[in-house]
């Protein structure tokens, strides 16, 4: 019920991921990223504990492939799970269990990996990977372009209802964490619209955290 990608920007070292599903609030359960460590998506009959587990393994010094191997060795019911990871060197790794739902497949390249289940067809993850690699600009722009490509390739077999995009960079919290937890419209379009609004303000929110004395005004009624 899900298609996603995890990615690293080779120019900035930022990590990001984007995800969508027919299920509600998919990003709340399936998206994990840690600055200077990596990004992980865990999906298909989801076990959210696998995201932090993989990030902990990578933070301890394992690369993405080694982290996925540790999860395969230590976690239960992996035949029902899909886990995607990217590390600080851009190495990517994927586990897709044989009990993943419906049409399922995955694809990866340096700095980006994609996977999905209950897909309309088996081309969707490769189209997502190709679109991310072909796109330019901010990692957020590239994540949105990749998700649009996945949607254009057929996306999920049924309608999608939730989506999310998370980006991390240098600080302990996500610098962008945009979610559409439920809609009968297209959640990817909702996230794309939110990104268009949020992107010009991203640096201002970081400034407010680091030194509010230098922060720009909020530009809302009542702001002095």
N, C-alpha and C positions, 0 to 999 in steps of 0.2 A: 504494500500500500504506500510505497515511498520511493522517491528518487532524490538523490543528493550528490553533492560534491564537497570534498575537502581540498584546500589549496594553500599554497604559499606564494607570496610575491617575491621573485628572485631579486628585484631591485631594492625593496624596502625591508624585507624580512617579516612583513606582516603575515599573519595567518588568517584564514577565513573559511567559512563553510556556508552553504545554502542548502535548504532541504524543503520538500513539500510532500504532502500526503493527503489521502482521503480521510484520515483520522483527525480528530481535533488536537490542537496544541502540539503538533509534532516537534517543534523546536524546543519545547520545554523538556522533552524526554530524550531527544536524540542528538543534540548539538553540543559539542564540547571543544573548547580551545583555550590555550594557555600561552601567553606571550613568551617568546624565546624558547618554547618547547614544541608546540605542534597543534594540530587540529584533528579531531576524531568525530566521526559520525557512527552511531550504533543504531541499527534499525531492523525491521522484520521481527515481529513478536519480541518486542524490545526489552532489553535488560540495560537500563540506564547506568548501572554500576560499571559497565565495560568502558565507558568514556573516560571517567577519572582514572580507572585502572590503567588504561593505555597511556594516558598522559603522565601518570606517575612513573611508569616504566621508562618512558622517553626522558623524563626529567632526571631519572637516575643514571642516564647515560646510554640506554639502548636506542638503537635507531628504530624506524617505523616497522621494518620487517621483523626485527627481533622482538619488539613489543607485541606485535600480532602473534608471533610464535609463542610467547609467554602466555598470552590470553588463551590460545588454543590448548596449551598444556594445563592451565590452572582453572579456567572457567568451566561451568557446567552448561549443558544443552547448547553447545556451539553449533550443532547441526541446524538449529532454528534461528541463528543470528547472522546478520551482516555487520561487519565492522570495517571502517575505512580510516586510514591514518596517513598523515604527512608529517615529516620531521624537519628539523632545522637545516638539513642539507638538501631538502627537496625530495628525499627518498619517500616513496609511497608504498603502501602495502594494503591488501584487502583480504578479509576472510568472508566468504559467502558460503553458509552452510547448505547442505544438500536438501534440507527441508524448507528453504526459502520459498515464499509463496508465489504461485502462478509463474508467469514468464519472469525470470530473474537473470541478471547478468551484471557484469562490472567491467570497468576499463580504467587504465591508469597510464600515466606518463610521469616524467620528472615534474615535480611541483603540483601535480593535480591527480586526484582519483575520484571516480564516480561509481555509484552502484545503485541498483534499484530492484524492486520486486513488484509483482502484480502489474507489470509494465504492459503497455499496448503492443510493444514489439521489442526485439533484442538489440535494436540499434541505439536506444536512448542513451545509455551511459557513454558510449563512444562519441556520440554527437555532443554531449555535454563537455567531455574532455577536449575535443577538437575546438569547440567554441571558446572555452576558457583560454586555450593556447593562442587562438587567433585574435582574441580581443586585446585591447590596449587600455592604458589609463589606470586609474585607481583599482585596487583589488575588488572593491565593492562593485564597480562598474563591470568588471570581468565576471564576477559571480552572477550578477543579474543577467548578463549576456548568455552565460552558460545555461542558466535555468530556462531562459526564453528558448534556447536551442533545444533543450530537452522537451519542453512543452511542444514545440513545433514538430519534433520528431515523433510525437504521439503521446509522450508522458505516461501517465498511469492509465490502466485500462478503463477505469471509471473516473468520475469527476474528483478533482482535488479540492480540499476545503481548508487546509492550513498550510502555512509556510513560514520560514524564518531565515534570517541571515545574521551571522555573527562574525565580527572582526576583532582581532586582538593585536596590540602593538605597544610594547615597552612597559605599560602600566599593568597593575594587577587585575583590572576589570576590563571587560570588553569595551573598546572604543565605539563600537556600534553593535547593537543587539536588537534587531527589528523583527517583530513577529506579527503575524495575522493568525490568531488561534482558531477562528472559524468564520467562514463566509460561504455563501452560495454563489458568489461571483468568483473571479480568479484570484486566489491568494498571492500568486506570484506577481500579478499586476499590482496588488495592494502593497507588497513589499517594495516593488520598483518605485512606486509613487512615494512611499515613505523615505526611501533612500535619496530620491531627488530633493526632498525637503531637508533631510538630515545631513547629507554630505557637506553642504556649505557651512554648517554649524559645528561640524565635528571638532575642529581645532579649538573653537571657542569653549566647548564643554571641557576639553582637556585643560585649557587655561584657567577656567573657573576652579578646577580641582587643584592645580599646582599653585596658583597665586590669584585669589579672587580680587585683589586690589587692582590687577591689570586686566581683569576680565571685561569683555564688551557688555554693553547693556543687553537686556533681554528683549527689548523692543515690543513690550506688551503694555497695555493700559495700566497705569499706576507705577511703572518703572521709572525711577529717578536717574 
